[in-house]
């Protein structure tokens, strides 16, 4: 029995982060636009009643678009790309159920128009100036105050008494 290290040299551990390809911004957005236009084409053809390998090509293109949105968001430090990627993933999941319906053509045609609009918006988002320097984070959403609509009560630990003279009024 021979040792594998004799033929191939010493075995080195490569960290997972160094295995991934370092894509440039141009490659990321080229992948996004190419696969989004491919998804639009496949979706229109599915809407016209064609079947076969089109759905597989459609889902592969949608997965690549979702990944490119995530990579573009991280590359640019711009959180505006993430919701688009999430909507692409959600649409892809819904399309599987549409194929099992009797007449899904109109849904695929409507999705193709939405994806074509998304392609235009991605182009605008890619090339327009942001007007700011640094990360673009999502806007914080207003939430309800925890005490809203409830009375406030202070519970003292055992052995403590509340003295009204020391209270801060």
C-alpha positions as CSV (number, residue, x, y, z in Angstrom):
1,X,0.0,0.0,0.0
2,X,1.5,3.3,-1.0
3,X,1.1,6.6,0.8
4,X,-0.8,9.3,-1.2
5,X,1.6,12.0,0.0
6,X,4.5,10.4,-1.9
7,X,2.9,11.0,-5.3
8,X,1.3,14.3,-4.7
9,X,3.6,15.9,-2.0
10,X,2.5,17.0,1.4
11,X,-1.2,17.5,2.0
12,X,-2.1,21.1,2.9
13,X,-5.2,22.3,4.6
14,X,-6.8,25.1,2.6
15,X,-9.2,27.3,4.5
16,X,-12.7,27.5,3.0
17,X,-12.5,31.3,2.4
18,X,-9.5,30.8,0.1
19,X,-11.3,28.2,-2.0
20,X,-14.0,30.6,-3.2
21,X,-13.3,32.6,-6.3
22,X,-12.7,36.3,-5.8
23,X,-15.1,37.7,-8.4
24,X,-14.8,41.3,-9.4
25,X,-17.7,43.7,-9.3
26,X,-18.0,43.6,-13.1
27,X,-18.2,39.8,-13.1
28,X,-20.9,39.8,-10.4
29,X,-23.2,42.3,-12.2
30,X,-22.5,40.7,-15.6
31,X,-23.7,37.4,-14.1
32,X,-26.7,39.1,-12.6
33,X,-27.8,40.8,-15.9
34,X,-27.0,37.9,-18.1
35,X,-28.9,35.3,-16.0
36,X,-31.8,37.7,-15.4
37,X,-32.3,38.3,-19.1
38,X,-32.0,34.5,-19.6
39,X,-34.7,34.0,-16.9
40,X,-37.0,36.5,-18.6
41,X,-36.6,34.6,-21.9
42,X,-37.2,31.2,-20.3
43,X,-40.2,32.5,-18.3
44,X,-41.8,33.9,-21.4
45,X,-41.3,30.6,-23.2
46,X,-42.9,28.7,-20.2
47,X,-45.8,31.2,-20.4
48,X,-46.3,30.3,-24.1
49,X,-46.7,26.6,-23.1
50,X,-43.3,25.2,-23.9
51,X,-42.0,22.6,-21.5
52,X,-38.9,20.4,-21.1
53,X,-35.5,21.7,-20.1
54,X,-36.8,25.3,-20.0
55,X,-37.9,25.1,-16.3
56,X,-34.5,23.6,-15.3
57,X,-32.7,26.4,-17.1
58,X,-35.1,29.0,-15.6
59,X,-34.4,27.8,-12.0
60,X,-30.7,27.7,-12.5
61,X,-30.7,31.2,-13.9
62,X,-32.9,32.4,-10.9
63,X,-30.5,30.8,-8.4
64,X,-27.5,32.6,-10.1
65,X,-29.4,35.9,-10.0
66,X,-30.1,35.4,-6.3
67,X,-26.5,34.7,-5.6
68,X,-25.3,37.6,-7.7
69,X,-27.6,39.9,-5.7
70,X,-26.1,38.7,-2.5
71,X,-22.6,39.0,-3.8
72,X,-23.3,42.5,-5.2
73,X,-24.7,43.6,-1.9
74,X,-21.6,42.4,0.0
75,X,-19.2,43.7,-2.6
76,X,-20.7,47.2,-2.6
77,X,-21.7,47.2,1.0
78,X,-25.2,48.1,-0.2
79,X,-28.1,46.5,1.5
80,X,-30.5,47.5,-1.3
81,X,-29.5,44.4,-3.3
82,X,-30.6,41.9,-0.7
83,X,-34.4,42.4,-0.9
84,X,-34.2,41.9,-4.7
85,X,-32.4,38.6,-4.2
86,X,-34.9,37.4,-1.6
87,X,-37.8,38.2,-4.0
88,X,-36.1,36.3,-6.7
89,X,-35.8,33.2,-4.4
90,X,-39.5,33.6,-3.4
91,X,-40.6,33.8,-7.0
92,X,-38.5,30.7,-7.9
93,X,-40.2,28.7,-5.2
94,X,-43.7,29.7,-6.3
95,X,-43.0,28.7,-10.0
96,X,-42.7,25.0,-9.1
97,X,-46.3,25.0,-8.0
98,X,-47.4,26.8,-11.1
99,X,-46.2,24.0,-13.4
100,X,-48.7,21.6,-11.7
101,X,-51.7,23.9,-12.4
102,X,-53.9,23.5,-15.5
103,X,-53.2,26.9,-17.1
104,X,-50.1,28.6,-15.6
105,X,-49.2,30.5,-18.7
106,X,-50.5,33.9,-17.6
107,X,-48.6,33.7,-14.3
108,X,-45.3,33.0,-16.1
109,X,-46.0,35.8,-18.6
110,X,-46.7,38.2,-15.7
111,X,-43.5,37.1,-13.9
112,X,-41.5,37.6,-17.1
113,X,-42.7,41.2,-17.2
114,X,-41.8,41.7,-13.5
115,X,-38.4,40.2,-14.1
116,X,-37.8,42.5,-17.1
117,X,-38.7,45.5,-15.0
118,X,-36.3,44.1,-12.3
119,X,-33.6,44.0,-14.9
120,X,-34.1,47.7,-15.7
121,X,-34.1,48.6,-12.0
122,X,-30.9,46.6,-11.4
123,X,-29.3,48.5,-14.2
124,X,-30.4,51.8,-12.6
125,X,-29.3,50.7,-9.2
126,X,-25.9,49.6,-10.5
127,X,-25.0,52.8,-12.3
128,X,-26.7,55.6,-10.4
129,X,-24.8,57.5,-7.8
130,X,-25.8,56.9,-4.2
131,X,-24.9,60.4,-2.9
132,X,-23.2,59.0,0.2
133,X,-19.9,57.4,1.3
134,X,-19.7,54.2,3.2
135,X,-22.2,51.4,3.8
136,X,-25.8,51.7,2.8
137,X,-27.8,49.9,5.4
138,X,-31.5,49.2,5.4
139,X,-33.7,51.9,7.0
140,X,-34.8,51.0,10.5
141,X,-38.4,50.3,10.8
142,X,-40.5,51.9,13.5
143,X,-41.8,49.4,16.1
144,X,-44.3,49.7,18.8
145,X,-43.1,50.8,22.2
146,X,-43.2,47.9,24.7
147,X,-45.1,49.9,27.3
148,X,-47.6,51.4,24.8
149,X,-51.1,50.7,26.0
150,X,-49.9,49.0,29.2
151,X,-49.6,50.5,32.7
152,X,-46.0,50.8,34.0
153,X,-45.4,48.9,37.3
154,X,-42.2,48.8,39.3
155,X,-41.6,45.5,41.1
156,X,-39.2,45.8,44.0
157,X,-37.1,42.9,45.2
158,X,-38.2,41.2,48.5
159,X,-37.3,43.3,51.6
160,X,-37.3,46.7,49.8
161,X,-40.0,49.3,50.5
162,X,-40.9,52.2,48.3
163,X,-40.5,55.5,50.1
164,X,-42.5,58.3,48.4
165,X,-40.1,61.0,49.7
166,X,-37.2,59.5,47.8
167,X,-39.0,59.0,44.6
168,X,-38.0,61.1,41.6
169,X,-41.0,63.2,40.6
